Amino acid sequence: MLIIIFAVITTFMAVYFLITYKKAGKTIAIEIVYSAAWKNKFEMEKLDVKKAKLINDNNKYHKYKEKALLKKIKAIDKERSQYAENVERYSSGNAFTPLDALVMFGYQFLVNWKVDSNNMVYKKLVSDCEQSGYIELEHTEETMGKKNASIYAYYLLGGLVSFIYVGLMIGFIVIVLSILMGNSFGPAMAVGLGVAVGVSLIGYMPYDTIHQIALDRKKTIDREFPDALSKLTLLILAGLNITKALERTVEGSEGLIYRELQLVIDETNRGATFEAAFIRMKSRCSNEYLDKMIALMTKSYKESSEFLADSLILINKDCWLNKKHGARRMSEEVQNKLYIPTMLMFLGILVVIIVPALSAFNGGF
């Protein structure tokens, strides 16, 4: 009876999969190709950052000899070239893998169930994509009438849905086959569930990665921004205009927030408006005090406010106060995490002291 039930469920799921997949049109396929190309570009960006960090750290700490360093750089360049080939293939329309085809089901599934900007999960994923720092996913860029981040978020969510769905199908098939081979229901269910979870994790990893990247960037920006804002405020107090103050702030400074400010400078030098460059930075960086600074500076840039320095001082004070509270909260979290290991160590010490004492006491009698 159980075999029949699972067989019927699997058949129904397979039929629904084929119907939904067939409904996915050319537009979905094009967006998946765009997203796959971006995904490979993002891997290239990661390798560029990794290479730059490797060279910079070696210049500071001399961890590797020249030959070993060149070998590591060559390995990074080789891996990067593979991603570059994939970008070229996807961009020219010469690549569409079975995994890309699989994502089409999940993509169409989301369309059928009308998952859009009103859905909290999708909305959060779009925000994570924007704040991942990938330039391709800037808030103002659009492709085929849609924001790049929205397309990529749909691609990631569609991949997650596809792998979960296919994982469940394969899991049911494994359960049926396992029972037919003479195994009892419990072990068969355990194996089938394990297969379903394993396949689902493949789709979940890119979804979780983009969230983790956005979260790590936010933590880094929260940590670095107060210092950058202090420098900028001092330079404006010294009489420099906004553009010169920004240039002097990033000059000789290292860190994520300084790279983001440098992007603003580079974009304005290429002809973008000051306001547009800062809005793009705002979409990539999540920090309430940064948002206040951007609003204040763009308004001052257009209207030449004479109270800019005083307003920045107030924001700077609040920003540093928040950083202190954040450091206190972090220390409390660390203390809570250390509580259990400390108690275990204490119990271990008690055992080391008490057991020999009791043994000696019993030996005396």
Summary of the structure (lengths in Angstrom):
residues: 365
radius of gyration: 27.6
end to end distance: 68.6
largest distance: 92.9
contacts: 1063
relative contact order: 0.07
helix: 84%
strand: 1%
